[in-house]
């Protein structure tokens, strides 16, 4: 076989942008990559892609894995919470004579209605009911639910997540105000007051436009909502605009319990709690403070309080 001449070997190759793609990069089978075949078509590197260690794996995105991460992060409460009615705000004076603003909450017949277990539902939770409701205003499914559990009819129901099965109180157990001790910290969750449709100055605290210098009829308006053509010619998601203000669930953290009276169900906490008078407030141990030094679950509930609650419910109905 004749060897090519030196003149043919000296011919320069065309520039890379004129060569076909299959001559520049070796081709791999799509099964070798961890991404889809469509993304591999425009790959710019001949190295195999590596998984980012900062990106969570898909196998760890299941609900059971999320529950395990919560348990490991110590973010689930050790005890159940309670529901209270906001009575209003007042002020008390401490031992040094300082005026301390506080909110008065009242527990209205809190009673354990049902449980959620990890085997059946995938997590542990305690369903607590409060208040009194007549039979004629209760639907048949709820009547069957309360009768099956052997508890009186409740006006409000809420589910409190707990960490382990040891925190599941028995069904019918009554939670009184002494469930929370004076000096501990709690978190409150309630719906704040609705303000209706509000502008950007009231809703987000924007400055507004000038009162003069050519401004007409737009003194309290938003102004520019985004960039021009170079910024994408669109309004970015999450842009602060006018809209409905308030009327949503709000959490107040790390409120100190000042007083608790089990005979009247009064619970006094330091500071303000979201919502108007008469709203339902969920109270639970603070997540960002050390757990209170109380028995888990607390052993300060009276045994005869369940009969007292049932008697009161029958008298009101």
Secondary structure, DSSP 8 states (H G I E B T S, - for coil): -----HHHHTS----GGGS-HHHHS----GGGSSS-HHHHHT---SS-----TTS--GGG-SHHHHHHHHHHHT-S-SS--EEEEEEEEEEEE-TT--EEEEEEEEE--EEEEEEE-TTTTSSEEEEEEES---GGGS-HHHHHHHHHHT----SEEEEEEESSGGG---TT-EE-GGGS-TT-EEEEEEE--EEEEE-HHHHS------SSTT--S-TTS----S--GGGTSS--TT---SEEEE-SEEEEEEEEEEEEETTTTEEEEES--SS-TT-EEEEEE-SSS---SS-SS-S---TTHHHHHHHHHHHH-
